[in-house]
Amino acid sequence: MTTLARWCLRHRTLTVLGWVVLLVGLAVGSKAAGGASYADAFSLPGTQSTQATDLLQKSVPSEAGDADSVVWKVDSGTVRDTAVERHVSAMLTKIGRLPHVASVRSPYSTTAGAAQISSQGQIAYATITFDTQANKLPASAVTAVIDTAQAARTDRLQVELGGQAIKKVNQRPGGFSELIGILAAAIVLFLAFGSLLSMLMPLLTAVAGIGVGIELAGVLTHAFSIASLAPTLSGLIGLGVGIDYALFIVTRHRNGIKAGRSPQDAAVAALNTSGRAVLFAGATVCIALLGLLVLGVGFLNGVAIAAALTVVFTVLAAITLLPALLGLLGNRVLSRRERARLATGPVDVHAGSRWSRWAGLLQNRPRILAGLAVAIMLVLAIPALSIRLGSSDSSSDPAASTTRKAYDLLADGFGPGFNGPLVIVAQHTGAANPQTDTRLQSVLNSTAGVAKVSKLPLKSGDVSVFDVYPTTSPQSKQTTDLISHLRADVLPPIEKSTNTTVYVGGATAIFADFAQVLSGKLPLFILVIIALGALLLMLAFRSLLIPLTAAVMNLIAAAASFGVVVAVFQWGWGSDALGLGHSGPIEAFLPVLMLAILFGLSMDYQVFLVSRMHEEWVHTGDNHRAIRVGQAETGKVITAAATIMICVFLAFIFLGQRTIGEFGIGLATAVALDAFILRTVLVPALMHLFGDANWWLPGWLDKTLPHLSVDPPEELASTGQPGPPPQDLTTVSA
């Protein structure tokens, strides 16, 4: 790190220009390649929903695409009025001629279409089937449908649209929220440093790393599938960790200057200490994110790679671009008041600080404070026991969105189940038997929880398709139970007696299968990221207790943050007030993604806290002093960094998107609990109780494991081994 830091300082102008060229070059290259091509590929091999989709694509391609709805309502009269029918039919005809529209089923075109008109006659809908799934549709094709439909609105006629393709295109981009997050971070940084230039350093570094990471991910979308969620999530993570990493280094650099070092020597020392911790912390975040690959779910693979790339480049920016910028600033990284004070001599930045006093109090009362911290975390985790995974439907969309209005119109006119019909695909051995189809339709109609069954007129001879409308909404537990009931109890007898294979598919079934697959693989994922994180900490700190404590803390933080997410979004405690829709299930992919991010971010704070403690332990061999000094010197910067992360994450609720809102509130809660309760109270308290056993590693294991240290090698060389081993590991000091 010393060599890298000195090179960046000597060639600071070249380093800054190199980053500018890299960012601009990737932006130009991405544009030349046609721009980013994000796609939400829910590929779940072996599930019935995927088998149903594959069979439709093979046998009835015109029905295999995404099915969306145009819903209209008249204020007076009925939708059967001649003027209304003529006006709407003209609009539907135009939609039917648009690119990527395979078919339009209008209530006016056939006798069977009368079922698409509500009993009161004021609400009707048409089904638009695209030629491919929503994740593969170009936005321009969907926008053309939206514009054509909405152009038919009049003072008397309300026209709304719903469905996955419509919902995807209508989601607002995240730039506004990112700007709010950056502004909030700037305020916190200015309050922490009291210097405009010091405030700008972490922001510029983070933005550079995020920009390069997201642009590179955009280029990679042409090589493999990356979900549309990736850039927003990468920006959310990148802003949080990027600003934090730069903050840790800038704080160490400023303290070095205040202690009497030259700006160049202070920058080198900061990179050689905090910079090493940043490298290690970034590696843990990337490992946690890439742990998603073990799930084998295509939708998450691209998200993991894109987010990990962003973290990699924020780390690279922190250890290359940041020292170059610090070299350009010199002493101006301090405020005028700090420079004036420095002129009188070196400053002890920790003498008599509040964090020093808190560290002393914690050493004297570890059991009481640790018990209080555990109680708070357990209370917050209680709602997590009732978590229900699934996919929120359009009832959770913002009230002003067309998808939410279309949902409400369909629910009022026909029932909530019409917003997410199940698609039953029957594959016959040989030609379809009308008697089999009649029996299947009759059995489905008589099944509890089914409101209506509609057989689609198809030209395929060996495949029959039915739309099954549940009595309950797509996101309700009753609908999920209905899918399981159909697959386990209702359809198997028909399959056995008629030589017909029947699959339950459609968007609602796809999301139900997605939740089931991820829930089944969640234990393996948790085991992998805990094991890898613990191994890294063991290598760095040559300890058994520190990685075990970190693993338990991470699980506690995750449980408490999930508890808050469940209370807000599943129980509905405030989701409406935040503009994030009604209560509903938690998105199926939220736990694995949040766990990956949380384990990475929690390791960040663990590394920064314990690395300073370990540094002091190496020098003195005094466990209590090491904990006090480590907490006193890192407490302020960890809580400042956490405050920035909280502001960044909470800013993303302004997107008005439920999924991003779940991530924003969940991550903000987890960071707040981690920084202000776990790392500030519980971890130091437990380390005081464990005594010298914190730093113990069996001799045979120490010889077996490779040596990887967060501490600078020259400091270890000056003191020999990292502190004396404890004489009695069975004694826990108070």
Secondary structure, DSSP 8 states (H G I E B T S, - for coil): -HHHHHHHHHTHHHHHHHHHHHHHHHHHHHHHTTS---------TTSHHHHHHHHHHHH-GGGSS-EEEEEEEESSS-TTSHHHHHHHHHHHHHHHTSTTEEEEE-TTTSSGGGGGB-TTSSEEEEEEEESS-GGGS-HHHHHHHHHHHHTT--SSEEEEEESHHHHHHHS--SHHHHHHHHHHHHHHHHHHH--HHHHHHHHHHHHHHHHHHHHHHHHHTTTS---TTHHHHHHHHHHHHHHHHHHHHHHHHHHHHHTT--HHHHHHHHHHHHHHHHHHHHHHHHHHHHGGGGG--HHHHHHHHHHHHHHHHHHHIIIIIHHHHHHHHGGGGS-HHHHHHHTTS---TTTT-HHHHHHHHHHHSHHHHHHHHHHHHHHHHGGGGG--EE---GGGS-TTSHHHHHHHHHHHHT-GGGGS-EEEEEEESSS--HHHHHHHHHHHHTSTTEEEEEE-----SSEEEEEEEESS-TTSHHHHHHHHHIIIIIHHHHHHHHTEEEEEESHHHHHHHHHHHHHHHHHHHHHHHHHHHHHHHHHHH--SHHHHHHHHHHHHHHHHHHHHHIIIIIS-SSTTTTTS-S---EETTHHHHHHHHHHHHHHHHHHHHHHHHHHHHHHH--HHHHHHHHHHHHHHHHHHHHHHHHHHHHHGGGG--HHHHHHHHHHHHHHHHIIIIIIIIIHHHHHHHHGGGGG---HHHHHHS----SS-HHHHHHH-SSS---S-TT----
